[in-house]
Amino acid sequence: MDVLTAAKAAPPSSPASSKTARWALWKNQPNLTDKQKATLASIQATNKPLYRAYLGCW
């Protein structure tokens, strides 16, 4: 499952469905801002399939 497919499958109440989460998912980990790192941490805690897809891309 790729990142975009996992994001589309995310429940609407999850942080992964917000528009700002996609920027965190598109950037390389070393280039993330503190806010984007927090967004990824939230995705990791609430949406394991999406986070696993994100890790698979890098």
TIKE-897661 format. One record per residue: residue number from 1; residue in three letters; chain; z, x, y of N, C-alpha, C in turn. Coordinates in steps of 0.001 Angstrom, whole numbers. Layout:
SITE  num  residuo  cadena      n.Z      n.X      n.Y     ca.Z     ca.X     ca.Y      c.Z      c.X      c.Y
SITE  NUM      ALA       A        Z        X        Y        Z        X        Y        Z        X        Y
...
END
This chain:
SITE  num  residuo  cadena      n.Z      n.X      n.Y     ca.Z     ca.X     ca.Y      c.Z      c.X      c.Y
SITE    1      MET       A        0      859    -1175        0        0        0        0      903     1234
SITE    2      ASP       A     -907      644     2137     -936     1456     3346       -2      869     4407
SITE    3      VAL       A      209     1588     5465     1176     1213     6500      808     -117     7151
SITE    4      LEU       A     -452     -317     7460     -853    -1558     8132     -668    -2776     7242
SITE    5      THR       A     -993    -2651     5973     -796    -3762     5048      685    -4087     4922
SITE    6      ALA       A     1518    -3063     4845     2957    -3287     4746     3510    -3914     6016
SITE    7      ALA       A     2983    -3525     7163     3447    -4104     8426     3087    -5578     8517
SITE    8      LYS       A     1908    -5923     8040     1494    -7320     8061     2333    -8159     7104
SITE    9      ALA       A     2815    -7546     6016     3616    -8262     5030     5081    -8359     5443
SITE   10      ALA       A     5476    -7682     6508     6878    -7682     6939     7278    -9069     7430
SITE   11      PRO       A     8498    -9489     7123     8952   -10779     7635     9010   -10774     9155
SITE   12      PRO       A     8767   -11905     9814     8720   -11949    11279    10009   -11531    11970
SITE   13      SER       A    11136   -11666    11313    12402   -11320    11953    12744    -9839    11852
SITE   14      SER       A    11941    -9086    11095    12252    -7673    10913    11767    -6851    12099
SITE   15      PRO       A    12380    -5685    12330    11944    -4820    13432    10505    -4345    13270
SITE   16      ALA       A    10024    -4313    12044     8664    -3835    11809     7624    -4778    12383
SITE   17      SER       A     7990    -5995    12665     7009    -6929    13186     6874    -6838    14705
SITE   18      SER       A     7745    -6123    15356     7643    -6011    16808     6480    -5095    17184
SITE   19      LYS       A     5939    -5317    18354     4776    -4544    18790     5122    -3073    18996
SITE   20      THR       A     6352    -2776    19342     6716    -1380    19592     6835     -569    18311
SITE   21      ALA       A     7064    -1230    17190     7222     -506    15929     5929      183    15512
SITE   22      ARG       A     4798     -400    15876     3549      216    15426     3350     1593    16033
SITE   23      TRP       A     3808     1818    17258     3644     3140    17873     4467     4179    17121
SITE   24      ALA       A     5652     3793    16688     6477     4714    15908     5823     5019    14567
SITE   25      LEU       A     5135     4037    13998     4480     4226    12711     3198     5041    12832
SITE   26      TRP       A     2570     5041    13979     1320     5766    14164     1526     7236    14522
SITE   27      LYS       A     2681     7589    15037     2895     8959    15508     3441     9853    14399
SITE   28      ASN       A     3171    11144    14507     3760    12117    13591     5254    12211    13867
SITE   29      GLN       A     6035    12464    12840     7483    12495    12993     7970    13491    14048
SITE   30      PRO       A     7409    14686    14152     7906    15615    15180     7646    15143    16615
SITE   31      ASN       A     6712    14213    16789     6345    13752    18126     7033    12456    18539
SITE   32      LEU       A     7951    11953    17731     8612    10687    18038     9657    10846    19136
SITE   33      THR       A     9755     9811    19979    10828     9780    20970    12113     9314    20274
SITE   34      ASP       A    13232     9407    20968    14497     8959    20383    14462     7466    20061
SITE   35      LYS       A    13846     6685    20916    13744     5242    20684    12886     4960    19446
SITE   36      GLN       A    11809     5705    19288    10944     5517    18127    11640     5962    16845
SITE   37      LYS       A    12451     7008    16928    13233     7429    15759    14218     6336    15359
SITE   38      ALA       A    14813     5686    16342    15737     4583    16056    14985     3412    15429
SITE   39      THR       A    13768     3158    15903    12949     2089    15331    12635     2396    13875
SITE   40      LEU       A    12270     3628    13581    11988     4008    12195    13232     3909    11323
SITE   41      ALA       A    14383     4267    11869    15625     4141    11111    15906     2674    10793
SITE   42      SER       A    15614     1804    11734    15790      370    11517    14819     -135    10450
SITE   43      ILE       A    13586      331    10501    12600      -52     9488    13046      450     8120
SITE   44      GLN       A    13564     1661     8067    14029     2229     6808    15138     1364     6202
SITE   45      ALA       A    16017      846     7052    17140       53     6564    16733    -1368     6179
SITE   46      THR       A    15718    -1917     6840    15408    -3329     6632    14124    -3598     5870
SITE   47      ASN       A    13223    -2641     5795    11930    -2875     5161    11516    -1634     4369
SITE   48      LYS       A    12081    -1494     3197    11834     -303     2371    10354     -100     2022
SITE   49      PRO       A     9596    -1150     1671     8177     -919     1348     7376     -355     2524
SITE   50      LEU       A     7628     -847     3710     6919     -339     4880     7287     1116     5137
SITE   51      TYR       A     8563     1447     5040     8987     2826     5278     8407     3755     4213
SITE   52      ARG       A     8365     3310     2978     7802     4120     1892     6312     4356     2145
SITE   53      ALA       A     5606     3334     2636     4185     3501     2968     4015     4493     4106
SITE   54      TYR       A     4907     4433     5094     4862     5373     6209     5042     6803     5713
SITE   55      LEU       A     5993     7017     4827     6216     8368     4307     5037     8856     3466
SITE   56      GLY       A     4368     7932     2794     3219     8290     1980     2034     8768     2786
SITE   57      CYS       A     1989     8373     4059      877     8785     4926     1054    10200     5445
SITE   58      TRP       A     2232    10712     5456     2470    12039     6014     2810    12950     4906
END
